[in-house]
Amino acid sequence: MAILSAAMAASLGGAPGIAGAATHSADSDRAAVARAYIDALVSHDASAVRFAPDATRVEAGLQTGYSGPQLSRDLEHGVQYQVIQGIRDIQMTETGDVVTARYLLDSGVAGIRLMTVDITETFDIPDGTIHTIVATIAPV
């Protein structure tokens, strides 16, 4: 998530953030697992996120996650996530074990929005736990 943090710090804007991802009653079991991760990006509470022990995350071609425990710690304490103010416009699709989530992420500090980015994350969830996340990020 280092690339995301650098991109967020590069621009100034205005307006406070938006609340995190809300539980959606129409979510399948896999989509609910992905949504728990998205919610933890804003809440910094990874207790509901189900990672496989050897889960990995790749962002913009670079590996940023190496295990479930490390990904959980990063969600809760990583400085790269502390600037996330809100997530909105979530669209989720599912094909087999794969859930793809596309959403807008607002970032900033002290209630000031610095940047909004368009995120697409693909989650491999074969057994109720996240095994891999592949993220692409584009400025809005």
N, C-alpha and C positions, 0 to 999 in steps of 0.2 A: 504494500500500500504506500510505499515511499514515493512512488511516482505521483500518485494521487495527492499526497500531502504537498509535494513541491508545486504541483499545478495549482492547488488551492491557494497557496501562499503567494502566488505570482500575481494575483489580481485583486483589486478592491471594488466593492459594490455597495449595496445598502439594503436593509430590511432584515428583520429577525427571521429565524428558521421556522420550519414546519415540523409538526409532530412525526413520530416514527410510523412504521408500518403497522396497521391494525390487523388483528386476526380477521380473516375472511371466512365466513361460514361455508362458502362453496369450495374451499381449498380441499384438494385431495390430501392424503397423508403425506405424500412427498412434497407437495407445494407448501404444506404447513411447516415442514422441516426447513425448507428454503426461506419461508417468511420469518421464522424464528431467528434465523441468521440476520436477515435484513433489519429486523426490529432491534437486534442487539447492536447493530452499527450505531444506532441513535441512543439507546438506553445504557449501553456499556455494561449490560447484564447478560452474560453468556450462559446462564444456568439452564435456559430452555433450549439451547442449541445442541443438537446431537451430532457430534463429529465422530467418525471412525478414528481409532487411535493413530493410524498412519495417514490421516487426511492431509491433502496438500492444496495449496492455492497458488495460482499463477495469474499475475497481473501484467498486462502489456508485454507478455512473453518472458517475464522474469518471475522466478519462484519467490513468493513472499510468505508462504506457509509450508511448514515441514512436518507438522503433527497436529492431531486434535488438541492436545493440551496447550501447545504453543499458540494455536489459532484462538482458543478460548481466552488465554491470558492477554493476547493482543487486543481482542475485542473489549476486554474489561479495563486494560491499563495502557494500551499502546497510544503514544502521543499522536500517531497518524490518524487515530479515530476520534480523538478529543475535539477536533475542529468540526466534526459532523453535527450540523444543527437540525437537519430533518431530511426526510425522504418522502417523495410524492410521485403520483402518476405511475404507480406500479402496474405493470402488465406481466402476467405469468402464463407460460405455455408449458405443456408437458408432453413428452414422447417417451414411452417406456420408462426407464429409470432416470431419465434426464429432465430436469426442470430448468427452464430459462426464464430469468427475471430481468425485465428492463425497467429502469426507473430513473428519476431525476434526484440527485443528491445535492443538498445545499450545505455549504460549509462556511465557517467564519469563526470569529472570536468576539467575546464580550457583546453578544447580541447583534453584531454587524455581519451581514452576509458578505463573504469575500468572493465566492464563486459558486456556480451551479454547473455540475457535470452530468452527462448522460452515461449511465452505467448499464452494461449488459453483463450479467453473470450467469454462467451455465454451471449447474450443480449436478453431479453424478450421485444419486441416492439409491443404490441398489437394494439396501436392506434396512431402510429407516434411518440410516446415518449418512452424513455427508462424507463422501470419499474424496471428491475433487471439486474444486471451484476454479473456473477459468473466467477472468474478468477482463473486459475491455472498457476503456474510459475515453470519452470525447467531451471537450468543452462545449457548452451550449452557447 
